[in-house]
Amino acid sequence: MKVSVLANTLIGSEIIKIGNEVNEMKRKGAEIANLTIGDFDPSIFPIPAELKEEIIDAYHHNQTNYPPADGILPLRETVVGVLKDRYALSYTTQDILVAGGSRPLIYATYLALIDPGDKVIYPAPSWNNNHYCHLSSAKGIAVETTVENNFMPTAAQLKPHLKGATLLALCSPLNPTGTMFTKAQLEEICDVVIAENDSRSPDEKPLYIMYDQIYSLLTFGKEHINPVSLRPELKDYVIYIDGISKCLSATGVRVGWGFGPEKIIGKMKSILGHIGAWAPKAEQVAVAKYFKNANLVDQYLSSFKKQVQNSLDALYNGFQQLKTEGFAVDAVIPMGAIYLTLKIDYIGKTTPEGEVLKNSADVNFYLIKEAQVALVPFSAFGTDETVNWFRASVGGCSLSDIENMIPRIKAALSKLK
């Protein structure tokens, strides 16, 4: 059957593909520690009890009709307060757009700004920008980053690509690496964006920044920073992506928000209004009440972050121990989000069955089979398949699961020649 060029050329999510294969193996009885999907096992990481109660109460009060296209006013008012109190950012309710999580907001940002052939700059690895470029017919430019800068892009790496670009897509803490911008790094990037916009004529599109800070409240001893706080003159050019999905372990609640220049947010609202990608009204009502209570949120974050960090630290320390024992592995110290960046340098090695591990996917599926551990290679985030770095997401595993997997990984790697 004939379908559109877009549909015919669409590439599915490699993360979901790996996750589906792991789930199928588990369905057949295999016990696998699944560190693939950036999600939470609710039995290990439940949402706040008070938020759950507010959601149930909203349904009891029949909050089940269509919400406004930009989100209910009480929630947008709550967001305005949160932005002021937690980030020292000044926005109005007209600058806020609520949607069903961050994905529709990211897609709406692309559609509101990008014409076919427009240039979009993003770091590799990063989450899904290559796919959003395809969906919007953008010309995506992936700027490869390095471990020396914690896989965060630098101004020097980005600057050669900015001329004529429409969008620079950034994220901190970064999915997939769990690393963050330093103040100096982001200041330098802001300055080259300002310089680029100053060089453009009034009839040219400016260079916008999409700043995904969905993990901003999940940091470990590091300060989250953002472009407009560092350079207020960028306020008309930055679209932020945020929400509760990650910081409240509430991925299935589907409440996210974007904020930025009212003119751009208004266009995004129109786009999502046609798509119908709003968050459920009852959940909006509940989040509006719960999230404005800073004390409740902080109490939850305190215990939740400690639990996440314990898991990240256990995995990090386990890999550092393997490194000291002579295994070709490494890990980047966790800074934020629910991810750990792991190096497993075994491409080219041979399995006991005589099969050569030709790329990172081969290494990953070897570990799934032999160690019952599933990771995601950086090739799922825009890098080459010969890159030997992987993302581990700890949201779906208990601390004991993580501690128990280290000996299995050691045993599996010991078999390779």
Secondary structure as UniProt FT lines:
FT   HELIX           5..9
FT   HELIX           14..27
FT   TURN            28..29
FT   STRAND          33..34
FT   TURN            42..44
FT   HELIX           49..60
FT   TURN            61..62
FT   TURN            69..70
FT   HELIX           73..87
FT   HELIX           93..95
FT   STRAND          96..99
FT   HELIX           102..113
FT   TURN            116..117
FT   STRAND          119..124
FT   HELIX           129..135
FT   TURN            136..137
FT   STRAND          139..144
FT   HELIX           147..149
FT   TURN            150..151
FT   HELIX           155..158
FT   HELIX           159..161
FT   TURN            163..164
FT   STRAND          165..171
FT   TURN            175..177
FT   HELIX           183..198
FT   TURN            202..203
FT   STRAND          208..212
FT   TURN            214..217
FT   HELIX           227..230
FT   HELIX           232..237
FT   STRAND          238..243
FT   TURN            245..249
FT   TURN            251..253
FT   STRAND          256..259
FT   HELIX           262..275
FT   HELIX           281..291
FT   HELIX           294..324
FT   TURN            325..326
FT   STRAND          329..332
FT   TURN            337..338
FT   STRAND          339..344
FT   TURN            347..348
FT   TURN            352..353
FT   HELIX           360..371
FT   STRAND          373..374
FT   STRAND          376..377
FT   HELIX           378..381
FT   TURN            385..386
FT   STRAND          389..393
FT   HELIX           394..396
FT   HELIX           399..414
//
